[in-house]
Amino acid sequence: MVPMRAALLCLNLICVLHIGKSALKTEDWMTKNIEWLGILTLKQLCLAGTHNSGMNQITGGTPKAKPCKVLTQDLTVGKQLENGIRYLDLRPVLSEGIFTSGNFMLTEKNKWEGANGQSIESIIEDVNNFTSQYNEFIIINLSHSLNMDGDTEPRKFNQKDWDQLFDLLNSTENLFHSKATLHLETITLGEITNNGSRAGVIYVFYDQGTGVDLGELAGKGFFYHRNLHLFQSESDTHDPLIMIDQQISLMEKVSHNRYFLMSFIISQSPTKVTVCSKRRNHRELAQKTNTKLKGILKYVSNDIHPNIIIVDYLADSNVAEVAMTINVRWLTKTALDSFIKKKAIKWK
């Protein structure tokens, strides 16, 4: 039997998703509900995320790169966090001696074209400002590195590049420390945040084929991709319906035993970074696609669900609300019934 509090909360969420008026206080949705979210492991939780999170502005890049092709977000990282985002996808670029986020693609002429986005220093400042106010948990994924200052051609970061970036990132406050061999998906939100009394930030590092070592930073807020056992596969299609079908199929196949990231994004041609389609405005298509996100809920269960949902062009709290709706399903579990009867679910 579903407890009364859980039933009322589910009804509230249904109203949110169908009427469109948010009832979720997105700045501190974890902390407000730590009494029940805190006992869930990361494998049980669902987090809202953004794709290429730092590409909300252009701060440099190649002359031919078009904003319509390289931008993926409207909001700064700070505003994304305020809208409930707890997973950030950062793609670091070293350009003219400065670390920034970036979005670069190799064209059909085998040439790198793209742009720099929000600076890493600014992103760290956004994260620190946010966690100084809210005791929330944030995952920051690092991948797709590119050194544009290479001697000849742009290249992936080497160990020296990464060490310089790690040194900068180490100024992030509230880094979560644990064993370097920890399987992150097995720990609870309460363990990371000390039951909501502190914030927790982790960087997950993945740069395939580079052999880069985290060194002494391993476990001190910095973890390898393998620590999270994460699975992600983007759908190579412009069609939202095809993308949704593919992502649901992936979820049903792998989410029961992998930390599953649902890429709720439509793709752009990697060879046409300098050309904008008159028929396909990526920003408009992405925001229209995001309105279909609630459709995944009917496919979700305790065993089959996304752990992270990422989108392009976050506009509001919609993604966080869908993630929270997925989390609410745990309130119907018998093991939590007696606990829920004693604890209020806090929204506003």
C-alpha positions in Angstrom: 0.0 0.0 0.0 1.4 3.4 -0.9 1.8 5.7 2.1 -0.4 8.8 2.2 2.5 11.2 2.0 3.9 9.4 -1.0 0.5 9.4 -2.7 0.1 13.2 -2.1 3.6 13.8 -3.4 3.0 11.7 -6.6 -0.3 13.7 -7.1 1.6 16.9 -6.8 4.2 15.8 -9.3 1.5 14.8 -11.8 0.1 18.3 -11.5 3.5 19.7 -12.1 4.2 17.7 -15.2 0.8 18.3 -16.8 0.0 21.8 -15.7 3.6 23.1 -15.9 3.8 25.0 -12.6 6.8 24.0 -10.6 6.4 22.8 -7.0 10.1 21.8 -6.7 12.5 24.1 -5.0 15.4 23.2 -7.4 18.2 25.0 -5.6 18.3 22.5 -2.7 16.0 19.6 -3.7 18.5 17.1 -2.3 18.9 18.7 1.1 15.2 19.4 1.6 14.5 15.7 1.1 17.7 14.2 2.6 15.7 12.2 5.2 14.6 9.8 2.5 17.0 10.6 -0.4 19.9 10.2 1.9 19.5 6.5 2.4 19.5 5.8 -1.4 22.7 4.9 -3.2 23.8 6.7 -6.3 22.7 3.7 -8.3 19.2 4.2 -7.0 19.1 7.9 -7.5 18.3 9.8 -10.7 20.1 13.1 -11.3 19.4 15.9 -13.8 22.3 16.9 -16.0 23.3 19.0 -19.0 25.2 18.1 -22.1 28.4 20.1 -22.8 27.5 22.3 -19.9 30.0 25.0 -20.4 28.9 25.9 -23.9 26.6 28.6 -22.9 28.7 31.4 -24.5 31.5 31.8 -27.0 34.8 33.2 -25.7 37.0 32.3 -28.6 37.6 29.6 -31.2 38.0 29.2 -34.9 36.7 31.9 -37.3 34.3 29.7 -39.2 32.5 28.2 -36.2 28.8 29.1 -36.0 27.0 29.8 -32.7 24.1 27.6 -33.9 26.5 24.7 -34.2 28.7 25.0 -31.1 26.4 26.4 -28.4 24.5 23.8 -26.4 23.2 25.7 -23.4 21.6 29.1 -22.7 22.3 29.2 -18.9 25.6 29.6 -17.1 26.7 26.6 -15.0 25.6 28.6 -11.9 22.1 29.0 -13.3 22.0 25.4 -14.3 22.7 24.3 -10.8 20.0 26.7 -9.5 17.6 24.9 -11.8 18.3 21.5 -10.2 21.2 20.2 -12.4 23.5 18.0 -10.5 25.6 16.5 -13.3 27.8 18.7 -15.4 29.5 17.6 -18.7 32.7 19.6 -19.1 34.9 19.3 -22.1 38.2 21.1 -21.3 40.1 23.1 -23.9 43.5 24.8 -23.5 43.5 27.9 -25.8 46.0 30.7 -25.6 47.2 29.4 -22.2 43.7 29.5 -20.7 41.5 26.5 -19.7 37.9 26.8 -21.0 35.1 24.5 -21.8 34.8 23.9 -25.5 33.0 22.3 -28.4 35.2 21.3 -31.3 34.6 18.9 -34.1 36.8 17.4 -36.8 35.4 18.4 -40.2 35.3 16.4 -43.4 38.5 18.2 -44.4 40.1 16.7 -41.3 40.4 20.2 -39.6 39.3 21.2 -36.1 36.5 23.8 -36.0 34.7 25.0 -32.9 34.6 27.4 -30.1 35.6 28.0 -26.5 32.8 28.4 -23.9 32.6 29.4 -20.2 36.1 29.4 -18.7 37.0 26.7 -16.2 37.9 29.3 -13.6 34.4 30.8 -14.0 32.8 27.4 -13.7 34.7 26.7 -10.5 33.5 30.0 -9.1 29.9 29.1 -10.0 30.2 25.7 -8.3 31.9 27.2 -5.2 29.3 30.0 -4.9 26.5 27.4 -5.2 27.9 24.9 -2.7 28.6 27.8 -0.2 24.8 28.2 0.0 23.4 24.7 -0.6 24.6 21.4 0.7 24.0 19.6 -2.6 25.9 16.8 -4.4 27.4 17.5 -7.8 29.1 15.2 -10.3 31.4 16.9 -12.9 32.5 14.7 -15.8 35.7 15.6 -17.6 36.2 14.3 -21.2 36.9 15.3 -24.8 40.1 17.3 -23.9 41.7 19.4 -26.7 44.9 21.4 -26.6 44.6 24.1 -29.2 48.1 25.4 -28.3 49.8 22.4 -29.7 53.1 22.8 -31.5 51.6 21.6 -34.8 48.0 20.4 -34.7 45.4 20.4 -31.9 45.7 17.3 -29.8 44.3 15.6 -26.7 45.7 16.7 -23.3 48.9 15.0 -22.2 49.8 14.3 -18.6 51.3 17.8 -18.2 48.1 19.5 -19.5 45.9 17.4 -17.2 48.1 18.1 -14.2 47.8 21.8 -14.8 44.0 21.5 -15.1 43.8 19.2 -12.0 45.7 21.8 -10.1 43.2 24.5 -11.1 40.2 22.2 -10.4 41.6 21.4 -7.0 40.5 24.8 -5.9 36.9 23.5 -6.0 35.5 23.6 -2.5 33.7 20.7 -0.8 35.5 17.9 -2.8 34.3 14.5 -1.6 37.2 12.4 -0.3 37.1 8.6 -0.1 39.2 5.5 -1.1 40.6 5.8 -4.6 39.1 2.3 -5.4 35.6 3.2 -4.3 32.7 2.1 -6.5 30.9 5.4 -6.4 27.5 4.0 -7.4 27.4 2.0 -4.1 27.6 4.9 -1.7 24.6 6.8 -0.4 23.7 10.5 -0.8 23.8 10.7 3.0 27.3 9.5 3.2 28.5 12.0 0.6 26.8 15.0 2.2 26.9 13.8 5.8 23.1 13.7 5.8 22.8 17.1 4.2 25.2 19.0 6.5 27.8 19.6 3.8 28.0 19.8 0.0 29.9 17.2 -2.0 31.6 17.6 -5.4 33.3 14.9 -7.4 35.2 15.0 -10.7 35.0 12.0 -12.9 37.8 11.8 -15.4 37.7 10.0 -18.7 40.1 10.6 -21.7 40.3 7.4 -23.6 43.7 6.3 -24.9 45.8 8.9 -23.1 46.9 6.8 -20.1 46.8 9.9 -17.8 47.2 9.2 -14.1 45.3 11.1 -11.4 48.3 10.4 -9.1 47.9 11.6 -5.5 44.5 13.3 -6.3 42.8 9.9 -6.8 40.0 9.6 -4.3 40.4 13.2 -3.2 37.5 14.6 -5.1 38.9 13.1 -8.3 37.9 9.6 -9.6 38.4 7.6 -12.8 35.5 6.8 -15.1 35.7 3.2 -13.9 34.9 4.2 -10.4 31.3 5.0 -11.5 30.8 2.1 -14.0 29.0 4.6 -16.2 27.4 3.7 -19.5 26.5 6.4 -22.1 25.6 6.1 -25.7 24.4 9.1 -27.7 21.8 8.5 -30.5 23.1 9.7 -33.9 19.8 11.1 -35.2 18.1 14.4 -35.7 14.7 12.8 -35.0 13.5 13.2 -31.4 11.2 10.2 -31.6 14.0 7.9 -32.9 16.3 9.2 -30.2 13.8 8.6 -27.4 13.1 5.1 -28.6 16.8 4.3 -28.8 17.5 5.7 -25.3 14.6 3.8 -23.7 15.8 0.7 -25.4 19.3 1.2 -24.0 17.8 1.9 -20.6 15.9 -1.4 -20.6 19.0 -3.3 -21.7 21.8 -1.9 -19.4 20.4 0.2 -16.5 19.8 -2.8 -14.2 23.6 -3.4 -13.9 25.3 -0.2 -15.1 25.2 3.4 -14.0 23.1 4.6 -16.9 23.3 8.1 -18.4 20.4 8.8 -20.7 21.5 11.2 -23.5 18.2 13.0 -24.2 19.8 15.0 -27.0 19.5 15.1 -30.8 22.7 15.1 -32.8 24.3 17.6 -35.1 26.5 16.7 -38.1 30.1 16.7 -37.0 31.3 17.6 -40.5 29.2 20.8 -40.8 30.2 22.9 -37.8 30.5 25.9 -40.1 27.1 25.5 -41.7 23.7 26.3 -40.1 20.5 24.6 -41.3 17.7 26.9 -42.1 15.2 24.1 -41.5 16.8 22.7 -38.3 17.5 25.3 -35.6 19.2 23.1 -33.0 18.2 25.3 -30.0 14.5 25.2 -31.0 14.6 21.5 -31.7 16.4 20.7 -28.4 13.9 22.7 -26.3 11.0 21.1 -28.1 12.6 17.7 -27.5 12.9 18.5 -23.8 9.2 18.9 -23.5 8.8 15.2 -24.3 11.0 14.1 -21.4 8.1 13.2 -19.1 7.2 10.4 -21.7 10.0 8.2 -20.3 8.2 7.9 -16.9 6.0 5.1 -18.0 9.0 2.9 -18.8 10.7 3.5 -15.4 10.7 1.0 -12.5 12.9 0.3 -9.5 15.1 -1.9 -11.7 15.0 0.0 -14.9 15.7 3.7 -14.8 18.2 6.4 -15.8 20.8 7.5 -13.2 21.4 10.7 -15.1 19.4 12.5 -17.7 21.3 15.1 -19.8 19.8 17.6 -22.2 20.8 20.5 -24.4 19.4 24.0 -23.9 18.1 23.6 -20.4 15.4 26.3 -20.0 13.7 25.6 -16.7 13.3 23.0 -13.9 11.6 20.4 -16.1 14.6 18.0 -16.1 15.0 18.2 -12.3 11.3 17.6 -11.8 11.3 14.5 -14.0 14.4 13.2 -12.2 12.7 13.8 -8.8 9.6 12.0 -10.1 11.8 9.0 -10.8 13.3 9.2 -7.4 9.8 9.3 -5.8 9.2 5.7 -7.0 11.3 4.6 -4.1 8.7 5.9 -1.7 6.4 3.1 -2.7 8.9 0.4 -1.5 7.7 -1.5 1.5 11.1 -1.1 3.2 10.5 2.7 3.4 6.9 2.7 4.4 7.4 3.1 8.1 10.2 5.6 7.5 8.0 7.8 5.3 5.2 7.9 7.8 7.5 9.7 10.2 9.1 12.1 7.7 7.6 14.9 5.7 8.5 15.4 2.1 9.7 19.0 1.8 9.2 21.0 -1.4 8.8 24.7 -0.9 
